[in-house]
């Protein structure tokens, strides 16, 4: 269970939109601490939920399944149990198969298209644990075979935001961690 030192705003004291976010997280993860804490900063919560997630993550130019696949791989690498609880269903809803979810840590051996392999490899470069991460020419070529430079920038920005917020969630103790989480 998350044990943040920050004040948690009870559901009944949240705005209507924050209550909807709380309900969604509670249903998916049984861990709504993120919403309860970020309700202390309503403008930030609004930015995260309505600007980033609604407009960029669930909107934007890049097809949803690629963003979900990248987010899933990042949460698995980072060991965020709360994230994994919501990212697996999100990936499945976006068209990623159960077999792909199970094989995402071994993308070259799994049932992935070349575009999906490139996205997962990009996510692995973007992971917080990969201090040497780089978009080298080979990976760029793999991505560029399926995505424009604009879309590659969007994918990278989505992963950077998710990675940064994963780090914040770990630092503020807003999420549950897997036993293997490197940020314990």
Buried (B, 14 or more C-beta within 10 A) or exposed (E): EBEBEBEBBEBEEBEEEBBEBBBBBEEBBEBBBBBBBBBEEBEEBBEBBEEBBEEBBEBBEBBBBBBBBBBBBBBBBBBBBBBBBBBBBBBBEBEBEEEBBEBBEEBEEBEBEEBBBBBBBBBBBBBBEEEEBEBEEEBBEBBBEBBEEEBBEBBBBBBEBBBEBBEEBBEBBBBBBBEEBEBE
